[in-house]
Amino acid sequence: MQISPIGVIKTPFNDLKGMPIQPTGARDIEGTLVINPEYEPGLADIQGFSHIILLYHFHKSSGYDLLVTPFLDTQKRGLFSTRAPRRPNPIGLSIVELTGRDKNLIFVRGIDVLNNTPLIDIKPYVPKFDIKEVTATGWLEKTQKKAATMKSDDRFMEK
């Protein structure tokens, strides 16, 4: 398997510590996707969407543990029941608002990503495709509301 970045994500977050832990905690944070010039033609028609899905590489993450204490909890949970950045395949996903485009630059709002994060892919967010009826949110049932105010600490920084 070979995956190469299509660009880089620019945000005001130069340090992992103190960043929002989810897009809900970064509602007003603006960022820019700088798409590599060879991929610019692939951006045609993207400005017709209000929101896009970003897939990116957690480039400051290394190693992983199969049991982690996530930001919204105090007990260890299985890695795959969390959104912890230290993973076997360190891939992140965020849904952000698309606010504009200028050639190979895409302007977004609601970004919770470290500055200079490699961008792997962009997909349009389509509610009829992407919204599912959710009947359970597991261990996050009682704490998910805290995501809007919780900030990251050093628990998922490089080891």
Buried (B, 14 or more C-beta within 10 A) or exposed (E): EEEEBBBBBBBEBEEBEEBBBBBBBBEEBBBBBBBEEEBBEEBEEBEEBEBBBBBBBBBBBEEBEEEBBBBBBEEEBEBEEBBBBBBEEBBBEBEBBBBEBEEBBBBBBBBBBBBBBBBBBBBBBEEEEEEEEEEEEEBBEEBBEBBBEBEBEEBBBEE
